[in-house]
Structure formats: structure tokens, C-alpha cells
Amino acid sequence: MKLFDGLETIVKTDVPLAQYTWLNIGGPAKYFVQPRTVDELRLAVQRCRENDVRMYVLGGGANLLVDDAGVDGAVIRLRQGTFLDVAHSEAGVRAGAGADMGRLVLRCVRDGLSGLECLTGIPGTVGGCVKMNAGGVFGDIGSIVESVEVMNDMGEVFTRSREDLAFAYRSTNISSRFILGAEFRLGEDDPQRILKQVKQIWIYKKNTQPLGGHNAGCIFKNPRGLSAGALIDRAGLKGKRVGGAYVSDKHANFILVDEGARASDMLKLINLIRETVYKKSEVYLELEIEVW
Ligand SMILES: Cc1cc2nc3c(=O)[nH]c(=O)nc-3n(C[C@H](O)[C@H](O)[C@H](O)COP(=O)(O)OP(=O)(O)OC[C@H]3O[C@@H](n4cnc5c(N)ncnc54)[C@H](O)[C@@H]3O)c2cc1C
């Protein structure tokens, strides 16, 4: 592994990625890099840059479809060491990119810090949720981000404060490749009251989304003023199946996969949905999930 000489403890080769995604499908990463510190990350990034190795950043894999052929590049996963740190801050809480969002929400409830509960039931990491501006009817994460620490491909680290950041529907203006961590502006509140809100959101999710079974949340973005789920439902596609992938009966913007399903099943079903919805409603659905 000449390319990563000296970094053997944090780099593996040909690592199957399925186990790192919520869909549980997809082929291997040529290089799988798990740095524990910013310096290790910088070194790995430098080697990739010098050797023209394409880089991919993996969070919790809750919004990803990895192709059956896998990824010809370095998948960099920030879920060790300092990337997991969580601490109180002046604004509320500061968390490393790899911190688990579900656990962070519960920790804030316990500490009487309100704001992050709008992320209840949204799986992933702090880095992935900020990158995607994760959220929904209860609010988006972007509205409570105070600052974000990022690293670019040159290994330079910057802090970008709220004034520099713009969040839109499932997107941000963060252009640096790596989000290292974020600080959230939270208010103080009674833990019992925040917990009540968390429970209400869970009940809403349970009633409206398929729980259990492998999936990646909503597959398509909602077109402006429209619901992707309603368009798919109207096209008669609930329950539609290709191989091991099928459209949820409960929420048509969710695709569920059986054990042993292939990424190609998902991709064929996605194309079929797009074509059918376009024929029926003349709307072209844009993907919310990322395909590697
Ligand atoms: C059951 C279920 C329900 C869901 N419900 C919702 C919902 O209600 N609302 C919603 O918005 N989403 C929802 N999602 C999608 C998913 O939870 C979010 O998109 C979440 O933000 C993904 O975070 P992640 O850490 O898993 O990111 P990943 O899936 O690993 O990556 C997503 C993107 O973020 C990038 N990324 C990840 N970490 C970093 C980092 N540290 N630095 C830079 N880029 C990074 C990746 O490169 C990729 O482009 C749901 C998913 C599931 C499985």
C-alpha cells in the first residue's frame, strides 16, 4: 500500500461498503480511510491529492446508494477519535462531524437544550446532516447552525460562521470537501417539554413513514410546491417492485430493499419511477439520495 505508507492503521483496501449504508447494498471501496485526528485526515487527503485518487466522504450512509461495482477511490469516514467529540459551547453545543445525530438529540434533551429535536428520527451524523441540511416539517438543521469547521482538499481548516453560510432545501453553500464539526445555537428549556416534542415527532414519523426494513429515507426531492410521494402515488407506483427493491405502501417516496437486493434493482426502479411520473404529471423528479 505504497500510496498510504505510514497510514496503515487507518487505511484498508477493498472494504465492502454495504455494511456502512442504511440500504445495506453496494460494492467495495478501493481505499477505506478512517482518520482519528485532523492531522491524520490532512495526511490522507494529501496522499490522495498527490496520487489523483478521488475522495468520497462517508457519514452515517443514511442518504447513500453505493453502486454494485463499488467505488474506485478513497472513501473517508470521520467516525473515530476527535471527530466524535461533543461538548457544551457558548451558543449551545459543539459536535464533531462523526457524532451520531440521534444520540446528540437525546443528549441535548437530557441537558435541557432545545433546538435539535427537529432532527428526531433522522439518521446520520452531524457532518452528513449539515451537508444535506437535513430536516422536514419540524424544521431544518441549517436554522440552528452557529458555525461549521471545514477542511478543503489542500488540508486548510476554516471556521465558517452563520453569516457566511446559506442553507436551502437539502443543500448548503459549503464547498470545502470536509465538514469537521459544527456548533449549534440552542436554547434552554425543560427536558420534559423537549422530550414531549421528541415523542410527538416520533409518533408522526411512525404514522407516516415505513419503520424497519432497509431504506435511505426519501429518494426524490419534493419539486417546488409539490410532494414527490404524492406524485409517485398518483402514478400508481405504490408497491411497484424491481428485483429486491420496491416502493413503500406507506410512503411512496421511500424505496425498501430486501436482503440480497442489488444497487442495480434500486437504479432500475428509480428510472422507472421517474419515467412513469414524467408521463403522468410532466414533472422530472430529482434525486435526494446520492449515488456513488
Ligand atoms: C429512515 C430514514 C429516514 C430519513 N428521514 C429524513 C428526513 O426526515 N429528513 C432528511 O433531511 N433526511 C432524512 N433521511 C436522509 C438522511 O438521514 C439525511 O440525509 C442525513 O443527513 C444523512 O446523514 P449521513 O451522515 O448518513 O450522511 P451520508 O449518507 O453518509 O452522506 C450524505 C452526503 O453528505 C456528505 N457527507 C457526510 N458526512 C460529511 C462530512 N463530514 N463532510 C462533508 N460531507 C459529508 C456525503 O459525502 C454525502 O454527499 C432519512 C434517511 C433514512 C434512512
The ligand as an ORCA input file, in Angstrom:
! r2SCAN-3c Opt
* xyz 0 1
  C     -35.200      6.023      7.695
  C     -34.650      7.322      7.165
  C     -35.352      8.498      7.361
  C     -34.846      9.706      6.889
  N     -35.563     10.852      7.094
  C     -35.047     12.035      6.688
  C     -35.764     13.262      6.953
  O     -36.837     13.277      7.537
  N     -35.182     14.414      6.528
  C     -33.974     14.452      5.887
  O     -33.495     15.524      5.550
  N     -33.307     13.294      5.613
  C     -33.798     12.112      6.007
  N     -33.123     10.949      5.734
  C     -31.843     11.001      4.979
  C     -30.605     11.110      5.890
  O     -30.932     10.798      7.219
  C     -30.019     12.517      5.855
  O     -29.719     12.910      4.522
  C     -28.743     12.650      6.684
  O     -28.347     13.986      6.680
  C     -27.615     11.777      6.145
  O     -26.514     11.872      7.028
  P     -25.327     10.823      6.922
  O     -24.327     11.167      7.962
  O     -25.865      9.457      6.956
  O     -24.735     11.183      5.501
  P     -24.293     10.184      4.339
  O     -25.497      9.481      3.827
  O     -23.149      9.364      4.764
  O     -23.802     11.241      3.241
  C     -24.734     12.149      2.668
  C     -23.941     13.266      1.979
  O     -23.251     14.024      2.964
  C     -21.844     14.017      2.691
  N     -21.143     13.979      3.982
  C     -21.310     13.112      5.007
  N     -20.501     13.439      6.029
  C     -19.788     14.531      5.630
  C     -18.773     15.324      6.213
  N     -18.290     15.095      7.437
  N     -18.258     16.337      5.497
  C     -18.721     16.614      4.264
  N     -19.671     15.898      3.633
  C     -20.206     14.872      4.318
  C     -21.602     12.755      1.861
  O     -20.423     12.880      1.095
  C     -22.858     12.747      1.021
  O     -22.728     13.700     -0.001
  C     -33.608      9.722      6.192
  C     -32.897      8.528      5.992
  C     -33.405      7.337      6.469
  C     -32.622      6.070      6.265
*
